[in-house]
Structures are given as structure tokens and as C-alpha cells.
Amino acid sequence: AFFTPVPSTLPTSLYSATETTSGVQRNGNFAKLAGGYLFPEIARRRNAFLEKNPDANIISLGIGDTTQPIPPNILKGLLDGVGKLGAKETYSGYGAEQGMAPLREQISKVLYDGLISPDEVFVSDGAKCDIQRLQNMFGSQVRSAVQDPSYPVYVDTSVMMGQTGELNEATKQYDNISYMECNAENGFFPDLENSVRADVVYLCSPNNPTGVAATKEQLENAVRICKERGSILVFDAAYAPFIRTPGVPKSIFEIEGAKDCAIEVNSFSKYAGFTGVRLGWTVVPSSLKFKDGTPVKQDFNRVMTTSFNGASNIVQAGGMACLSPEGMKEITELIDYYLENAKILSDTFTKMGYDVYGGTDAPYIFVGLKGASSWDTFSDILEKAEVVTIPGAGFGPGGEGYLRLSAFAPRESVVEACERLKKVFS
Ligand SMILES: Cc1ncc(COP(=O)(O)O)c(CN[C@@H](CCC[C@H](N)C(=O)O)C(=O)O)c1O
């Protein structure tokens, strides 16, 4: 036998098992999580509406999921990756957990212009997945700081890792997380100088949900403060290729000194149509060290080699095609398509007299609701216009009073949604 069976003489009460439960103690951190993860909740409400109104013609401006097909050169890369598996000479099995060397080199060269080296690039199955892996590496004894509102994964994984106390029902904030306010008054970028010190600071730019991209000066300030405080900055650049405003940094490593305090997570999801294909990467600079002097890269490498078997070889072939000159051109065309959608949405709400943020360097616009509740507005729009959006409050208490609309729907759906919204709101 592979294991020593539990001696039948042991009292079953030791395991306090019953007919309907196991005898295993639940991880108490999961009990702290308030409700379900945001995006399945949005899908649940959409499906519940559809069940009640089976003839509804719902348009989704909610979950930021790409809708345009993968362009020919990138698709050919994926197909070539599949083809290679069919011949003995080109077949490959388990690859390096850090990613294929040619892809790590191309990411370093094409996307970072050599600012970081290939051995600092860890290829993965996506930015969301790497955020959890980074949390596994940081463990439970760190204090995290997040922008408020922000992509919910930073907070939820901090809770799951046991870094936090309970959710404060009054403030909707977890104890031991620093919520750094982002609002219209501060240009949706936190006042780090006056925020409580945290060990790990999560910044996302271009930002989800606000769609606002941080300026070089704001990021220089963030790097300076993190270095002074000995904090590690986790910079989520999943939307960087959407940046069109000159001078706005696409990577934190464009900032002097960032290699001594920052990690960058990134992804092919949003601009290569890879949300379902699954390909991302994380840059951990060799110079970044924990308090005891251990290179952070050493521990992240341990997480990757122990808990991940590498991104799919097929998908990594697709990644190589993305980074070819033809692939980069196709990506630019996809991004231009989505940014045009964002402009149509932004103009529509501006003409209706709303304050609109984001949308020029990101595929999200963030609409100020003039004091209206974001969940009520979400429900109102779903009921009256059959359009799915995402309430700002879903991204944290700081998002209350705002609504996020994503620009990923097909053009004709975006135009149709705007016509419906004009009827509902004007
Ligand atoms: C700031 C940021 N970082 C990472 C990701 C996910 O990247 P990945 O695809 O894992 O490489 C996202 C994707 N967010 C979208 C998709 C959400 C719904 C998806 N099921 C999810 O949970 O990520 C959204 O906010 O609508 C993001 O905004």
C-alpha cells in the first residue's frame, strides 16, 4: 500500500466526521471573504435577469473580456505550436517552469527594450494567477496596500493568505489592509506620502477599474516612497499596451530605481485576445531582496518550480508570434479598435452630462454617478437597457458612486448600447 491506512481502532470522534461532513477544519481565512468573487457575481445577476426575461437581448459592457478574433499571424503562431507536437523531431514535453528561453528573451527585448534581462522574466498562464503566486511567496505576515477601488484579486488573495483580519462591515474594509483612496479629487492616484506604510503595495496602471494611467512623476514618487519605506511595489501593467498618451510609462521599470523595489505582472490577455488562451508573465528583478537579503527572485522561482508546470508550449508559441513585427502590428490594430469603442462610450456619457474618467489609455471608462448608488445603477441599466456594466463598489468601497464600462464588446454592440443608454438616462 502507498500509505498506512488509518487504524480502524481509532475513535471516529477524533475526526468529528458525520454522514454529511468531513472531519477537516475549514481554512478560517475563507470565512472572512465577503460573498463571492466579483465577476461570477456579475455573471450570476446577468443570468438571473435572462432567466426572468428570456427574450432579452443583453449587451455586455461588464467583464473585461475580449471579443475580437485572434488575428492571422498570431493565430498561425498558435497553430505552428500545435503542429510541432505532431512530429518526433519537434515534439516537446514539460518545459522550463520559468518559460521558454526564446520567449523570455523576446519579452525582454521587444516589450522592455532590454530594461530587464530574460532571466528576470517568468512566463505564466496569466497575471491573475501570478498575483496568487506572489501572495503564496509573501505569506501571511505582510501588510498589503491597495488602491481603492482596485481589481479585487489583490484584496481577496490577501484575505485568503491570512494577511488580514475580518471585514469591517461599516467601512467594507478588511483589517490590516491599507486602502489608498483614488477618486476624482486626486486624479485616481493615491497619496502614498500620507498613506500608512505597507510591506507590499499594489499599483495598477493603466488602472482597472478607473481607466486612468499614472504619470511618470506619480510613478517616480511611488518608487521613491517604496524605496524609503522598504516596501515592495507590485505593479500590474496588464493594460500597458493601451497607453497612447505620450510620456506615460508602460512599465514601472522605466522609472529610475524601480529594480530595487518593484515587481511587474503583465499579460497577453487584453490585447492579443488571449483571455482564454492564458499567457502572462511576471518580472522579478535580480536586485530585489527581502529584509534578510534573500533575493525575491529566488523564492518566486521556488513557487514557480514547485507549484507550476510552465505555460503551455502551444500558447508560448503564440506569444512568440505576438512579439513578431507582424504580431505587434495586429495587436496595435486590436487595441485601436477597443480604444475607439471606449471613445464612443465616453462621448455618450459626457454628452449626457456625466463626469467620465479613463478610456484614453485603457479599455475602461469610469462614470461618476452624481451620488447615485453603483449597484442600484447597475440594476437599473440592466433592467431598462439590457446592458451589463460593473458597479464601482464591486472594486472596493472607494468605487461607490461610480460605474465601470468596458470597451471590449463588438463595435455594433457598443453603438447599440449607447443608443439604449441615451434613452434610459436622458
Ligand atoms: C488589472 C488586471 N490584472 C489582471 C487581470 C487578469 O489577467 P490575466 O487574464 O489573468 O492575465 C485583469 C482582468 N480583469 C478583467 C477580467 C475579469 C474577469 C476575469 N475572470 C478575472 O477574474 O480576471 C476585468 O476587470 O474585467 C485585470 O483587470
The ligand as a Gaussian input file, in Angstrom:
#p B3LYP/6-31G(d) Opt

LIG

0 1
 C       -5.606000      44.669000     -13.584000
 C       -5.822000      43.263000     -14.054000
 N       -4.841000      42.349000     -13.878000
 C       -5.020000      41.084000     -14.314000
 C       -6.202000      40.698000     -14.944000
 C       -6.324000      39.280000     -15.429000
 O       -5.214000      38.992000     -16.241000
 P       -4.991000      37.522000     -16.827000
 O       -6.077000      37.294000     -17.844000
 O       -5.052000      36.545000     -15.701000
 O       -3.631000      37.596000     -17.450000
 C       -7.233000      41.595000     -15.121000
 C       -8.527000      41.159000     -15.782000
 N       -9.654000      41.850000     -15.294000
 C      -10.835000      41.837000     -16.166000
 C      -11.409000      40.409000     -16.292000
 C      -12.121000      39.977000     -15.036000
 C      -12.633000      38.545000     -15.151000
 C      -11.510000      37.535000     -15.107000
 N      -12.101000      36.204000     -14.978000
 C      -10.631000      37.793000     -13.881000
 O      -11.058000      37.466000     -12.783000
 O       -9.525000      38.348000     -14.087000
 C      -11.876000      42.786000     -15.633000
 O      -11.569000      43.505000     -14.657000
 O      -12.962000      42.851000     -16.215000
 C       -7.034000      42.910000     -14.683000
 O       -8.004000      43.822000     -14.861000

